[in-house]
Amino acid sequence: MAMSIPSLVVLKNIINVLKQQNITNNCIACLGYPDILAHTEHIKTIFGESIAANLQYHPDSESIIRWHGVGRLTDRIVEAKHFFGLLGYELEIFDIVKARGDEIVLDLNVPMPKKYKYQYVISIDGGTCEHCFNIAQAVKNFAEMVMKDGFIMQGNPFNMYNHGFYNLNPTWYCDFYLENGFEIHDLKIVHNGVFNPQYFEAPPYQRFKDIPENSSIAMIARRKEIKPIKWPIQTKYKNNPTLKG
């Protein structure tokens, strides 16, 4: 799981909204350790000099850089929990193993403990749900982490073959989140998001084509009400249940 420069910009914008609306919950949930794929200068530009001047760096930066193939972007990986602390937030990281050492071990394939429900002002999935075989339960857990008026940041593969178990379509996000008390603030397809982002429209329900391979899909949603999660019917079939042209 990683956060690239576009994700950091989105994070900054969400934090600005939360501060403007005096939402004081300072707990953020993240599925997988968020390796921050950005140079210190990028962080300075987005968050300011005082944040950049106090960053700490991960002791395993070299191996993390090799894992993500980002040697031409940065030579150090920012330590994420300290970084979020500088922003005024406590980061809790969930994963199936302690990959970076600070994770809360949680199997997203099964229902999560109730103590994690509705506790977080932002829930971040930068590329974890697609690796969970029981993806419906995984996204249910993920969505239930966020409080009322909290935000979801989610980015998953659109056409990355064998990256994970699944590639996801716009209708997956729209049908699930709109059915379950969220409003979607942004939905787009991103190609080459780490080095040179290109953005493409993501039609919610219509068929479309001509998206470059190895693209991701990125979504921002906000929870407007808390209600029991239900599995959606795809809009394509909800609008035409008798399958007639």
C-alpha positions as CSV (number, residue, x, y, z in Angstrom):
1,M,0.0,0.0,0.0
2,A,1.3,3.4,-0.8
3,M,0.4,7.1,-1.0
4,S,1.6,9.0,-4.0
5,I,1.7,12.8,-4.5
6,P,-1.9,13.0,-5.8
7,S,-3.1,11.1,-2.7
8,L,-1.2,13.5,-0.4
9,V,-2.9,16.5,-2.1
10,V,-6.3,14.9,-1.6
11,L,-5.4,14.2,2.1
12,K,-4.5,17.9,2.5
13,N,-7.7,19.0,1.0
14,I,-9.8,16.7,3.2
15,I,-7.9,17.9,6.4
16,N,-8.7,21.5,5.4
17,V,-12.4,20.6,5.1
18,L,-12.4,18.9,8.5
19,K,-10.7,21.9,10.1
20,Q,-13.1,24.3,8.5
21,Q,-16.1,22.3,9.8
22,N,-14.5,21.9,13.3
23,I,-14.5,18.1,13.2
24,T,-12.2,17.3,16.1
25,N,-11.8,13.5,15.8
26,N,-8.1,13.0,15.0
27,C,-8.0,9.2,14.3
28,I,-7.2,8.0,10.8
29,A,-7.4,4.3,9.8
30,C,-5.3,2.9,7.0
31,L,-5.4,-0.5,5.4
32,G,-1.7,-1.5,5.1
33,Y,1.2,0.7,6.0
34,P,1.1,3.8,3.8
35,D,4.5,4.0,2.1
36,I,4.7,7.7,1.2
37,L,6.1,7.8,-2.3
38,A,7.2,11.5,-2.4
39,H,10.4,13.5,-2.0
40,T,10.7,15.9,0.9
41,E,10.4,18.8,-1.5
42,H,7.0,17.5,-2.6
43,I,5.8,17.3,1.0
44,K,7.1,20.8,1.6
45,T,5.1,22.1,-1.4
46,I,1.9,20.4,-0.2
47,F,2.0,20.7,3.6
48,G,4.5,23.5,4.2
49,E,8.0,24.0,5.4
50,S,7.4,23.4,9.1
51,I,6.1,19.9,8.3
52,A,8.9,19.1,5.9
53,A,11.5,20.3,8.3
54,N,10.4,17.9,11.0
55,L,9.9,14.7,9.0
56,Q,11.4,11.4,10.2
57,Y,12.4,8.7,7.7
58,H,11.8,5.0,7.7
59,P,14.9,2.9,8.7
60,D,14.1,0.4,5.9
61,S,13.8,3.2,3.2
62,E,16.2,1.4,0.8
63,S,14.3,-1.8,0.7
64,I,10.9,0.0,0.5
65,I,12.2,2.1,-2.4
66,R,13.2,-1.1,-4.2
67,W,9.9,-2.7,-3.5
68,H,8.0,0.2,-5.2
69,G,10.6,0.9,-7.8
70,V,10.7,4.6,-7.0
71,G,14.5,5.3,-6.8
72,R,14.2,8.1,-9.3
73,L,11.6,9.8,-7.2
74,T,13.1,9.8,-3.7
75,D,16.0,8.4,-1.8
76,R,14.2,8.2,1.6
77,I,10.7,7.1,2.7
78,V,8.9,9.3,5.2
79,E,7.9,7.5,8.4
80,A,4.1,7.6,8.1
81,K,2.9,7.5,11.7
82,H,5.2,10.4,12.7
83,F,4.2,12.3,9.5
84,F,0.4,12.0,10.3
85,G,1.3,13.1,13.9
86,L,2.8,16.3,12.5
87,L,-0.5,16.9,10.7
88,G,-2.3,16.5,14.1
89,Y,-3.7,13.0,13.5
90,E,-3.2,9.6,15.1
91,L,-2.7,6.9,12.4
92,E,-3.8,3.3,13.1
93,I,-2.6,0.8,10.5
94,F,-4.4,-2.5,9.8
95,D,-2.8,-5.5,8.0
96,I,-2.7,-9.2,8.0
97,V,1.0,-9.1,9.2
98,K,3.3,-6.6,10.8
99,A,5.0,-5.7,7.5
100,R,6.5,-2.4,8.8
101,G,6.2,-3.1,12.5
102,D,3.5,-0.7,13.6
103,E,0.4,-2.5,12.2
104,I,-2.7,-3.8,14.1
105,V,-3.1,-7.4,12.8
106,L,-6.5,-7.7,11.3
107,D,-7.9,-10.2,8.8
108,L,-10.2,-8.2,6.6
109,N,-11.7,-11.4,5.1
110,V,-13.8,-11.8,8.2
111,P,-16.0,-9.4,10.3
112,M,-13.8,-7.1,12.3
113,P,-14.2,-6.4,16.1
114,K,-16.9,-3.9,16.9
115,K,-14.4,-1.6,18.7
116,Y,-13.1,-0.4,15.3
117,K,-16.5,0.6,13.9
118,Y,-17.2,4.3,13.3
119,Q,-14.0,5.4,15.1
120,Y,-12.1,7.2,12.3
121,V,-12.5,10.5,10.6
122,I,-10.7,9.3,7.5
123,S,-10.3,5.7,6.3
124,I,-7.6,5.1,3.7
125,D,-7.3,2.2,1.3
126,G,-4.4,2.8,-1.0
127,G,-4.4,-0.6,-2.5
128,T,-5.4,-3.3,0.0
129,C,-9.0,-4.5,-0.7
130,E,-8.0,-6.1,-4.0
131,H,-5.6,-8.4,-2.2
132,C,-8.4,-9.8,0.0
133,F,-10.2,-12.8,-1.4
134,N,-13.4,-12.0,0.4
135,I,-13.4,-8.5,-1.0
136,A,-17.1,-7.8,-0.1
137,Q,-16.3,-8.4,3.6
138,A,-13.1,-6.4,3.3
139,V,-14.9,-3.3,1.9
140,K,-17.6,-3.7,4.5
141,N,-15.1,-3.6,7.3
142,F,-13.3,-0.7,5.6
143,A,-16.5,1.4,5.2
144,E,-17.6,0.7,8.8
145,M,-14.5,2.1,10.2
146,V,-15.4,5.7,9.3
147,M,-17.6,7.9,11.4
148,K,-20.5,10.0,10.3
149,D,-19.2,13.0,8.2
150,G,-15.9,11.2,7.9
151,F,-14.1,10.6,4.6
152,I,-13.1,7.5,2.6
153,M,-10.0,7.7,0.4
154,Q,-9.8,4.6,-1.8
155,G,-7.5,3.7,-4.7
156,N,-7.4,0.2,-6.3
157,P,-6.4,-1.3,-9.6
158,F,-8.6,-0.7,-12.7
159,N,-6.6,-2.9,-15.2
160,M,-3.5,-4.2,-13.5
161,Y,-3.5,-7.8,-14.4
162,N,-2.5,-10.2,-11.5
163,H,-1.6,-7.2,-9.3
164,G,-4.2,-8.6,-6.9
165,F,-7.2,-10.9,-6.9
166,Y,-9.4,-8.2,-8.4
167,N,-9.6,-5.2,-10.8
168,L,-12.4,-2.8,-9.9
169,N,-14.9,-0.9,-12.0
170,P,-16.6,2.5,-11.3
171,T,-20.0,0.8,-10.8
172,W,-18.5,-1.2,-7.9
173,Y,-17.8,2.0,-5.9
174,C,-21.0,3.8,-6.9
175,D,-23.3,1.0,-6.2
176,F,-21.8,0.0,-2.9
177,Y,-21.2,3.5,-1.4
178,L,-24.3,5.2,-2.6
179,E,-26.4,2.3,-1.3
180,N,-24.8,2.5,2.1
181,G,-25.1,6.1,3.3
182,F,-22.2,7.8,1.5
183,E,-21.9,10.5,-1.1
184,I,-19.2,10.3,-3.7
185,H,-17.1,13.5,-4.0
186,D,-14.7,12.3,-6.7
187,L,-14.2,9.2,-8.9
188,K,-11.5,9.0,-11.6
189,I,-9.1,6.7,-13.3
190,V,-5.4,7.5,-12.8
191,H,-2.5,6.3,-15.0
192,N,1.1,6.5,-13.8
193,G,0.1,8.1,-10.6
194,V,3.5,8.0,-9.0
195,F,5.6,9.7,-11.6
196,N,3.5,11.5,-14.1
197,P,-0.3,11.3,-13.3
198,Q,-2.7,11.2,-16.2
199,Y,-6.4,11.4,-15.4
200,F,-9.4,9.8,-17.2
201,E,-13.1,10.1,-16.7
202,A,-14.7,7.2,-14.9
203,P,-18.3,6.9,-16.0
204,P,-20.3,5.5,-13.1
205,Y,-22.4,3.0,-15.0
206,Q,-21.8,3.2,-18.7
207,R,-19.5,0.9,-20.6
208,F,-16.3,2.6,-21.8
209,K,-12.8,1.7,-23.2
210,D,-9.4,3.0,-24.2
211,I,-7.9,3.3,-20.8
212,P,-4.1,2.7,-20.7
213,E,-3.1,-0.6,-19.0
214,N,-1.8,-0.5,-15.4
215,S,-4.2,2.2,-14.4
216,S,-5.9,2.7,-11.0
217,I,-9.2,4.0,-10.0
218,A,-9.4,6.6,-7.2
219,M,-12.5,7.6,-5.2
220,I,-13.3,10.0,-2.4
221,A,-16.5,9.5,-0.5
222,R,-18.1,11.0,2.6
223,R,-20.4,9.2,5.1
224,K,-23.7,11.1,5.5
225,E,-25.5,8.6,7.6
226,I,-24.7,5.4,9.5
227,K,-26.9,2.4,8.6
228,P,-26.4,-1.3,8.3
229,I,-24.3,-2.2,5.3
230,K,-26.2,-4.1,2.6
231,W,-24.9,-5.7,-0.6
232,P,-26.0,-3.6,-3.6
233,I,-27.7,-4.8,-6.8
234,Q,-25.6,-3.5,-9.8
235,T,-27.3,-0.4,-11.2
236,K,-27.3,-2.0,-14.7
237,Y,-29.7,-4.7,-13.4
238,K,-31.6,-2.5,-11.0
239,N,-32.6,-0.3,-13.9
240,N,-33.5,-3.2,-16.2
241,P,-34.5,-6.2,-14.0
242,T,-36.2,-8.0,-16.8
243,L,-33.2,-7.8,-19.1
244,K,-35.0,-6.3,-22.0
245,G,-33.6,-4.0,-24.7
